[in-house]
Amino acid sequence: MSRIVGSHDLLFVTLDTLRHDVAAELAAVGRIPNLARHLPGGAWEERHAPGSFTYASHQAMFAGFLPTPTGQGPHPRLFAARFAGSESTATDTFVFDTPDLVSGLAGVGYRTVCIGGVGFFNKQAALGSVLPGMFQESHWEPEFGVASPTSFEAQVARAEQVVARLPAEQRLFLFVNVSALHQPNWFHRPGATREAGDSRATHAAALEYVDAHIGRLFAAASSRRRCFAIVCSDHGTAYGDDGYTGHRLGHPSVWTVPYAHFFLEPGASAR
């Protein structure tokens, strides 16, 4: 990563609330072809989330603590703040001297852009302004939020606009928090009703919806030069697992998340 930063554009996508088991199942049976074609070996890596809900997890990830591989560590990290005694900072780690990765990348010439999704990115109150406030440029509209059945399409359209207006020589760090997986998601499954509510099946349907449009995001992110992409969940969520529902709790359905990183070559297809 120390060699990638500065030469590549960077894309970081958090599929907010996506469970690992659902993501793995859909990849295995061909229901998310646009994501699967980029996953190493066509499969998600199983990792542990750094937090059990959006705010905590993103604060950790923006400090360089991405979801952790499930085996015994220490595991070398892609990004790390300079910190004496860090056992996960390796030779190839991109080390920054600022409190967070976003300002660290800005310090080496990147344009940092956030396209928010869930409420912690909506800038409607002080708490919802903390995470987007790390970026030089941030975007949020109700159409990007959890209640919109077309949230990801709207987010992708904004990403395309952001990329299109950048000078060719400007390096970009683009972050997208995808809200479609978060509750409510019942409207992504044909035949589901508001009264019946969300379920594991509607969660899966929401991931299929995201997959149908993510090719456009990948194409935009790699339209100017080679792009290094990270796609992962910040935490999962429970749908009655062992009696639990929701997240911000300690359960495997919450702390086990899908993760992948890969390169997007210039001119990647939108499909």
N, C-alpha and C positions, 0 to 999 in steps of 0.2 A: 504493500500500500504506500510505502514511502516513495516509491517510484511512480505509482499511478497518479497520486495527487500532483497536480500541476500540469500533467499531460493529457488527462482525460476529463470529460464531464462526469458528474456523479449524480446518480438517481437513488433516492432512498424512499421506499414505499412501505408504509405500515398498513397492513390489512387489519384494521382495528377489530379486536375481539375474535379473530379467526381461531378456531380450535385446530389442533394438530391432526386429530384423528379424522375429522371431516376433510381437511385439506388433503391428507394422504390417500383417503379412499377415493376422492374424486380424481386425483391424478392417476391412480392405479387403473381406473376403469375408463379413462379417456373423456371425462366430463369437463375437464379444464385444459383443452389442447393448447391454447395460446400461452398459458403459463407453463405447462408441462414441457413444451419444446425447449424452454430455456433452463429448466431445472437440471442440475448435474445428474446424469443418469435417469432423467425423467421423474425424479422423486424428490420430495422435500426432505431436508435434514431435520431431525427431531432435536429441539433445543429447549432450554428452560428460560422462561421470561425473567427479566430483572425486576418486574413489579407485577402486582395483581390487578392493576387498573391503569387507565391511560396516562394520567398525570405522572404517577410514580415511575412507570416504565419509560416514558419518553424523557423524563429528567435524567434517568440513568443512561439511556441510549445516546442522548445528546452529549453526555459526558464521556462517551466512548465505550460504555458497557452494553454492547449488543447482547441479544439472547445467547446463553452459554451452552456449548456442546454438553451432551448429557453424561459423557464419561468423565472419569477423574482428571482434573487439571493439574497444574495450571494450563490454560489454553491461551496461546498467543492471540492478542487482539489486533484488529485492523487499525483502530484509532485509540489513542490514549493521551490524556493530559500528562504533562511531565510531573512525575510524582515519585519521590525517593522511596526505594524499596519495592516498587511495583513488580510483581512476579509474572505478570501477563503482558508486559511491554517487551517486545522482541525486536530484533534487528530490523525487520521489515515493517514494523508498526509506524504509522504516521503519528508523530508526537507533536502536540501543540502546547503552547505556553499560556493559553487563555483558559477561562473556566469551563468552556464548552466547545464542542467540535464545530458548531456553526460559526462562531466568531473566529475560531482557529482557521477555518477554511477561508473566511473573508480576509483574514490577515495575510494569506498567501495569494490573494487576487481573485478569489471566486465571488461571483454574484450569488448570494444565498436567497432562495425563494421558497416560501412555504405556501402550500395550498391545503388549507385546513379542512377538517371534516366534522368530527364530533365536537361536543360543546367546549372542551378544553382549548379549542382553537378558534372559537367564534368571536373573540374580541368584544363581546357585549358587556363584560364586567372585568374587574381587575384580574381575577383568577384565569379567565379565558384569554387574557392578553399576555400571560407570562411566556408560554411556549412560542407563539408566533412572534412575540417581541424580540426573540433571539435573532430573527432574520432581518436582512436588509429590506426585504419586500415580502409582504404576506397578504393572502387573499382568503376571504371567507364570505359566503352568502348563504341565505337559507336554502338555496337550491343544492348546496354542497352537504347539507346536514343530514342527520339520521332519519328525519321524517320524509325526505324526498325519495320517491321511487326511482328517480333518474339522477341521483346524486353523483354517481361516478362519471356518467356521461358529461355532466356539467363541469366536474373537476378536470377531466381530460381536455375539454374544450378550452378551459382557462390555461392549462399547461401548454397547449399548442400556441396560444396567443403569447404567452410569456417567452417561449423559445423563439418564436418568429420575430420578435422585436429586438432580440439581443444582437449586438455587434458580433460578427463572425469570430473575432479573436477572443471574446470574453468567455472565460471558463465559467461553468454553471454548476452549482449544487442545488438540485431541485428535490424538495421533500414534499411528499403527498401522503396525507393521512386519510385513508379510505374509510368512509363511514358506513358503507352499505351493509357490512356484516353485522354491525351493532343493532341491538333491538331499537325500534321495531323493524323486523325484516320479513314479516309474514306476506307482505305484498309482492315479494319476488317469486312466490310459488303459485302457479295457477291453481285456482280453486280454494286457496287458503282464505281465511276470513279474519277480520280484526277480533271478532269474538273468540275464536279458537286460539288466537295469539301466535307467538313465535314457537318454533320447535327446531330440533336438530335438522329436520328436512327443509325448513324455510331458510335456515342458516346456510345449508348446502346450496339451495337455489340462489341465494344472494352471491355466493362465490362464483357460481356459473354466470350470473349477470356481470360481475366484475371481469371475469375472463373474456366475455364477449367484446369488451371494450379496451382491455389493457394493451392490446397490440398497438393501438393509436398512441398511447402514452409512451411505449417503448420506441416507436418510430420517431416521435417528436424528440425524445431525450437523446437519440443517437443521430439526429438529422444533421448535426454540424461536425461531429467527430466521434471517435470511439468513446463509449460510455461504460462506466462500471456501475452496475446496479445491485442494490441490496433490496430484497423483498422478504418481509417477515411479518409475523403478528407481534403485537405488543403484549398480549395476554389472550387467554381463551375465555370461555364462559360455560356455565353449567346449565343443562336443560333437564333438571331432575336427577342428575347423577348422584347416587347415594343420598338422595333427599335434598341436594343443593340446587339452587337456581340463581343465575347471575354470576357476577365476579366480585372482585375485592374480597376474596376469601381464598383459603389455602386448600386447593383440590387439584388433582392431576389435570382435570379438564380446563383449569385456569392457568396453571403454571407451565404446561407442556404446549409448545408452540411450533409452527412450521417456520423454517428459515431457508433462504437460498441467497447466494451471490453469484454473479456471472457477468460476462461482458456482452454488451450490445454493439454489434458492428455497425459502422456508418451505413445509412440507407436501409435499415431494418424494415421489413414489411409491416404494414399496419394490421395484418392478419396473422 
